[in-house]
Amino acid sequence: MIKGIGIDAVAISRMDKKRISDYIVQRMFHPREAAQALGMTEERPFFLASRFAAKEAFVKALGTGFTAIAPRNIEVVVDQKGQPSITLSEEDRQRLGLGEVNIHLSLAHEEPLALAFVVLELLHGQR
């Protein structure tokens, strides 16, 4: 059963170094995301835009916006096959009521936008 869905688009140009300083990257993105982004050059705006779109889509699926969780606490990771996913601390999962919820994420970026789609799937027929 679906608990929530969210979609978001971010203009890639909003994430260039002129607009998003290293300090802001460290304040808005998970520490591992920030470390990865700070080591990038040309691909950095695409990386940051897709990650921020995922965070926005996630909180839209929750129905809370960023009032329930800070963007920095949401980490977007990509596995060896390229499949993106959202990871949260166990504490955040419990606080948000996501203990038995799968978080599905799809990302795309094509100038001028980065897009993200999130589905929160309840497990075991919960409501």
C-alpha positions in Angstrom: 0.0 0.0 0.0 1.3 3.5 -0.8 1.7 5.9 2.1 2.8 8.9 0.0 4.3 10.1 -3.2 6.3 13.2 -4.0 7.9 14.7 -7.0 10.3 17.7 -7.4 12.3 19.5 -10.0 15.3 21.7 -9.4 17.0 24.0 -11.9 20.5 22.8 -12.2 21.8 26.3 -12.7 20.7 27.1 -9.1 23.4 24.8 -7.8 26.5 26.3 -9.4 29.4 27.4 -7.2 28.4 31.1 -7.6 25.0 30.4 -5.9 25.8 27.5 -3.6 29.0 28.0 -1.6 30.9 25.2 0.0 29.6 26.4 3.3 26.0 26.1 2.2 26.7 22.7 0.7 28.0 21.6 4.1 24.9 23.0 5.9 22.2 21.6 3.5 23.6 18.2 2.5 24.4 15.1 4.4 28.1 15.0 5.4 28.9 12.2 2.9 27.0 14.1 0.1 28.8 17.3 0.9 32.2 15.6 0.9 31.5 14.0 -2.4 30.2 17.3 -3.9 33.2 19.3 -2.7 35.5 17.0 -4.7 33.6 17.6 -7.9 33.9 20.3 -10.6 31.7 20.2 -13.7 29.3 17.6 -12.5 28.7 19.2 -9.1 25.6 21.3 -10.1 24.0 18.1 -11.5 24.8 16.1 -8.4 23.5 18.8 -6.0 20.4 19.5 -8.0 19.4 15.8 -8.1 20.1 15.3 -4.4 18.1 18.4 -3.4 15.2 17.4 -5.7 15.2 13.9 -4.0 15.1 15.5 -0.5 12.2 17.8 -1.6 10.3 14.9 -3.2 10.8 12.8 0.0 9.4 15.5 2.3 6.5 16.0 -0.1 5.8 12.2 0.1 5.8 12.5 3.9 3.4 15.4 3.7 5.4 17.5 6.1 7.9 19.6 4.2 11.2 20.3 5.9 9.4 20.9 9.2 9.8 17.2 10.2 13.4 16.7 9.1 16.3 18.8 8.0 17.6 18.3 4.4 21.0 17.5 5.9 19.6 14.4 7.7 18.4 12.9 4.4 21.1 11.1 2.4 20.8 10.1 -1.2 23.1 7.2 -2.1 23.6 5.3 -5.4 24.5 1.6 -5.5 27.0 0.0 -7.8 24.4 -0.6 -10.5 23.3 3.1 -10.4 20.1 2.6 -8.4 19.5 5.6 -6.1 18.0 5.4 -2.7 17.3 7.5 0.4 18.9 6.6 3.7 17.9 7.9 7.1 19.2 7.3 10.6 17.2 4.7 12.5 16.2 7.5 14.9 14.8 9.6 12.1 13.0 6.6 10.6 11.3 6.0 13.9 10.5 9.6 14.6 8.9 10.0 11.2 6.9 6.7 11.6 8.9 5.0 8.8 9.9 1.9 10.6 8.0 -0.4 8.2 8.2 1.7 5.0 10.2 1.2 1.9 11.4 4.4 0.3 11.5 4.2 -3.5 13.5 6.9 -5.4 14.0 7.7 -9.1 16.3 10.5 -10.3 16.8 12.1 -13.7 18.8 15.2 -14.8 18.7 16.8 -18.2 19.5 20.4 -18.7 17.9 22.6 -17.4 16.4 20.4 -14.6 17.0 17.6 -12.2 13.9 15.6 -11.3 13.1 13.2 -8.4 10.2 11.0 -7.7 9.6 9.3 -4.4 7.1 6.6 -3.3 6.7 5.6 0.3 5.4 2.0 0.4 3.9 0.5 3.6 5.0 -3.0 4.3 2.8 -5.8 5.7 -0.5 -4.0 4.8 -0.1 -1.3 7.4 -2.1 1.9 7.2 
